[in-house]
Amino acid sequence: MALNAKLNTGLERLQLSVEILHHPVIPFVVLGLMFMQMERHLCEKVLRKSNNKSAVGYNVKPTGSSQFDAIVTVCANIANNSGNMTATNVVLIKLDLVRTWHLLTPAFEEAFNTNGKKWEELDELLNENNSKKKKTNRRIPPMVYVRQLRKRIDMDTLKTIDARIQKIADHRENKPRPDGGYHPLTIETVELITNVYAFRNTVEELYQNFNNELERHDDSDAAYLEGPLYKYEVLSEIMKALQGNLQEKSKQYGNSKVLRLVFLMNNYHYIVKCIGDTPLEEACGKTEMDSLRKDIADLKKKYLKESWGKIDSCLDEHDQLSKKTTNLKRGERDAVKKKFKSFNDEFVAQHSLQTKYSVPDSSLRADLQERNKKYFGVRYTEMWRRYENVDFTNNKSKYFIYPPKQLEAMLDQFFEPN
């Protein structure tokens, strides 16, 4: 806290509008800049006395012992050596460094006195000096090295974003979630999208700079990134990677079709709940979000069909067996018994399974419970009434196991979150 206060005071004196950002390295980047500005100020005083003003700003070429070289080393490696930090945090740290570096650039230009040279001119100076065909002894302004560092930080951040999107798409695990609830990858990716959106201006500038570099140069870094991945909207591409991965994960449920549908509903609903109807929806792509909403609606219909398809015939309100109340033939009595036994067995099986499934969101859970009641709860009540006066057995309690109100109460036990 004391360091931050001192740095903020120093920044005010130096007239730098840069806040102390999230990662601990950033105050030290700012501190290094302050040292360099103070160093230049002292050099100016010394050189003014010696009438050698022309040397000001050109005697700070990075060396192994300089503050500048230390900053280069720290910035180039900090996010790659982040210990146990999550992949999401690594992306955000690098975006934070990019934003800070971009904010500091005008201050560096002032400190190193670039004499109005544009970025392209600074690049050309370094390229000319490094050329194997033409070695020159021209003095390279220190800002050229700052420029090169910024490019390296930018390029490393682009590669990190690219790698994170690929990891989301390729994420695999040996076993699916047994309850079909939220997958940790969904939660982490939505958090990533939310946080990257907070850096949207930095991301836009980052990709714009990269596109400009592609137009000017054909170096190894540009070759690495050249292709379709860097012509897209970043947040939209993260979303597509997550959706594709969730589809692949759902296939791990194999023959558990109902659980597969519950898993997709849960995770799609979480995405829409967190991102829908917010500025993030526009950034991620309204078409993609509307498609997700349609997918959720379709999944709900498929869920009902897969859950209760086997008992649909039991609830047929047009069957002829209930037309007679007495004097049923043996075959007719057996058909009614089979109808109730089939319903009871399937309902018990689904109740046993679906009370173990998880739907963490209360609104989605209530919606599915209500759909179950409307889909077959009302039809079951009608079947109960049609057959309660039909003389098909001497032991009706064996078949009339679940009174309608009890059945509805049992449906309310589905999807309780674990």
N, C-alpha and C positions, 0 to 999 in steps of 0.2 A: 504493500500500500504506500509506504514512504517513497519507494522508487518511482511508482506511478505518479505520485504527486510531484516529485522533483522533475520527472520527465515532462509532465504537462506544463509545469512552470517554464521549463526550458523551451518547450515548443511555442508557448505564448510569446516569449522574448524573441524567438527566431521567426515568429509570424508564420508558423506552419499549421494549417488547418487539418491536422491528422489526429484521430482519436487513438487511444491505446486499445487495441483490439484483443481478440480472444486468446491467442496462443502466447505463452510466456516468451517465445523468441522475438515477438514483434517489438516489445519495448527495447530490446537490445539492438534491433535494426535501427530504431529511431535514435537510440543512444549513440550508435556508431555514426549516424549522420551528424548528430550534434558535435561529436568529437572532430569530424572532418571539417565542419563549418568553423569550429573554433580554431582548428589547426590552420585553416586558410586565412582566418582573420589575423592570427599571429604572424603567418608568413608575409601577409601584406604589410604589416608594421615593420618587419625586419627588412623586407625588400624595398620598402619606401625609403628607408634610411640609406640603403645602398644604391638608390636610383636604378633598380633593376626590375621595374614593374612588369616587364614583358614575360618574366618567368612565372608570374603568379598563376596558379591553377594548373601548372604542367609538371609539378614536382611531386605528384601524389600517385604515380603509377603503382598499382598493387604489387606488393612484395610479400614474402612469407611472413614478415613480422608486422605488417600494417593492419590497422583496424579494418580497412576495406576488405582485405583478404580474409580476415576472420568472418566478416559478414557473409562473404561469398560462400565460404565453407559451411557455415551454419545453415544458410538458406537453401543451399543445394541438397543438404542431407536431412534436415530436421523432420519432415513428414515421413521420409522413408525409414527413419529410425524411431518410430513412434511407440515402440514397445507393444503393450497389449491393447492399444486403441483399436476401435472397430474400423472397418473399411470405410464406413460413412464418415467417421471423424477425420480420417486421413484426407479424404476428398475436401472436407470443409476447411481443414488446416491449410491445405494448399491454395484453395480459393481465397482464404483470408490473407495469405502471404501475397498472392497476386494483387488483390485489392489494395493492400498496404503499399506494395511496391509501386503500383500505378499512381497512388496518391502522393508518394514521396518523389516521383520523377521530377516534377517541377522544382522541388527544393534541391534535388541533386543538380539539375541544370543551372540553378542559381549559384550553388556552391562551387561548381566546377567551371562556371563561366564558359558556356559552349559557343559564345559569340554568334548566336542566332543560327547555328548549323542545324539542319533538319536531320531526322533519323537516317534517311537514305544516304546523306553525305557522311555521317559518322560510320555507317556500315561500310561504305566504299573505302574510307580511310583504312579500316581494319583489314578488309579483304585485300586491298592493295599491299598492305604491309606484310600480310601472311602469304602472299602469292609466291609460289616456288619459282616461277619464271622471272619475277621481278622483285628482288629484295630492295627495300628502300630504308633509309635512315630517318625518314620523316618522323617527327615527334607525334605520338598518338595522344589526343586529349583523354584525360581520365574518364570523361563521360562515355567514351566508346566502350570501356570495360563495364560500366554500369549498364549500358544498353545491352551488351552481350549477356550479362547476368540476368537481366529482366527477360530476355528472350529464352534463356535456359529454364527459368522458373515457369514461364508461360507454357513452354513446350512440355515440360515435365507434368504440369497440371493437366494439360490436354490428354496426355498419355494415361494419367491416373483415372480421369473420368472415363475414357475409353475402356480401360481395364475393368473398372467397377461395373459398367454396363454389361460387359461380357461375363463377369462373374455372376451377376444376377441372372442372366440368361442361362448360364451353364450350371447353376447350383444344383447339386444332387445330394441325396441322402438314402440310406439303406431302407428305412421304414417310414411310412407315412404317419401323420398324426392319427392316433387311434380314435379320437373323438370328433375329427373333422373340423376342429376350431381354427382360430387364426393361426396362420403360420408365422414364425418369427421373421422370415424373409419379407413377408408382406408388411409387417409393422416397421421393420428397418428401412425398407425401400420407400414407403410413404413418408417416413421421417426424412430420408435423404431428399426426396422431391421437395418437401416443405422447406428444408434448409437451403437447398440449391436455389430455390426460387428467391430466397432472401438475398442471394448474390446475383440476381438476374442481370443487373447492369454490368457487373464484372464479367459474367459469362458471355454476355453479348459482345463486350469489348474484346475479350479473349479470343473469341472465334473470328471477330472482324479483323483483328491483328493477324491471326493465322492465315486467313484468306488473302490478306495483303501480302504476307510473306510468300505464299504460294505463287502469287503473280510475279514477285520480284526474284525469287531464288528457287533453286532445285537442289537443296541439300538433303542430307540423309534423314533429318528429322521430318522434313516436308514429305519425303518419299514414304516414310513410315505411316504418316497420317493421311496421305492423299487417298481419296476413295469415298464411298458413299457415307461412311460413318460420320464424316465431318461436313456434311451438307444438310444436316437435319436440325430439328429443334430438340435440344438435349432432354428436356423433361418428357416430351412425347416419346422419345426413344427409350428412356428409362421405364416408362409405363408399359410400352410394348414388350420389353424384355421380361418384366414381372408377369404380365398376363400369359406370355408363352410358357414361362417356367411353371406357373400354377397349373396350366393345362397338362403339362408333362407330369407334374406331381400327382394330379388327380388320377392318372392312369395306374398309379401304384395300388389303388384300392381294388383293382381286379374286378371280381364278381360282386363286390359290395357297391352296387350301383347307387343305392340311396345315399350311402355315406359319401360317395364321390360327389354327388350333387350337393349335399349339405356343405362339403368342404369348399366347393367353388362358390356357392351362394355366400357363405360366411366371408370369404376373402374378397370377393368382388364387392360385396356390400360394404366392407370396411373401407375399401378404396373410395367408393362413391360417397360414403358418409364423411370421410376426412377431406376429400378434395372437391366434391360436387358443390355447386352453388357458392363457390368462393372464387377469388381471382385466379387461384391455381387451376381451375377447370379450363379457363381460356388458355392458360400457358401450356397445359398438358394436351389440349386439343378437344374442343367440344364434341366433335364427331366421335372421337374415341370414348368419351365419357357417356354419350348417348347410346353408343353401342353396348357399353357395359350395363347400362340400365335395362336395355332390351334383353341382354343375356340373362340378367337376374330374373326378369319376368318369365322368360322361357324356362329357366331352371326350376322355378316354382311349379310350373305346370308339369314338367317332367317328374318332379319329386312326388307329386300326388299320384301320377300314373304308376310310377315304380313302387310306391309304398302300398297302394291299395288295389293295384290291377288284378291281383289274384282273388279278391273278394267282390269284385264288381258284379259278377254273375249271381252271387248270394243275395245281393241287394236289389235284384231286378224286380221292380214294382209291378211288372206286367205278367209275372209268372202265374200259372193256373192253379198251383197247389193250394193257395190260400182261399180259393173260391168255395171249397168244401170244408165244413167244420166238423162233420161227423162221417162215419162210415167210409173212412179212407181205406183204400186197398193197401196191401202190404208194401207194394212198390212205391206207392205215394208216401206212405209213412216213412219209409227208408230214405226217400228223396229229401223230405223235410229235415230229417235227422242229419243227413249228410250236409245240407245247406248250413245248418247251425254249427255243426262240428267244424266245417271248413272255415267259417267265419271266425269262430272262437280260437281255433288253432293259429290262424294267420294273425289275428289281432294280438294274441299273447306273444307271438314271435316278434312282431313289430314293436310292441310295447317294451319288450325285453331289450331290443336293440336300440331303439330311439330314445329311451331314457338315459342311455349312456352317451348319446351324441351331444355335442355342445353347440349351442347358438348363443354366443356371449351377448350380442346386442338385443336388448329387451324388445325393441320395436319389431325387429325381424322375427324374433322368437314368438311374440304374440300373434304376428301376422300368419305364420305357419300353423300355429295351433288353431287359429280361427279358420283357416282354410281346411284343415283336417275335419273340423266339426261340420263345416258346410258341405264338404265333399261327400262324406259318408255318415256323419253323425245324425243328420236329419233323416237320411234314407234308412239308417239302422232303426231309428225310432219308429218309422212307418212299418218296417218289417216286423218289429216286436209287436206292434198293435195288430197287424194282420194275422199273426200266428198265435197270439196268446189265447184265443178261443178255439183254435184248431186242435182237434183231438187226435194227435199223432203219436202220443206216448203217455205212459202212466207215470213217468218221472220227468216232468218238465224242468225241474231245477237242474237236471244234468245238462240241458241245452240252453235254457234261459239263464245264463251265468252272469251277464253284465246288464243290469237295468240301464236305460238310456242316461240317466243322470250320473251314474257311476262311471259309465264309459266316457262321458264328457270330462269328468274329473280326472280320469286316467290320461286322456289326451293332453290335459294341461300339465302333465308330468313330463312330457317330451321336451328334450333339448335344454334341460336345466344346466347352466354353466358349471363347469368343474372348477 
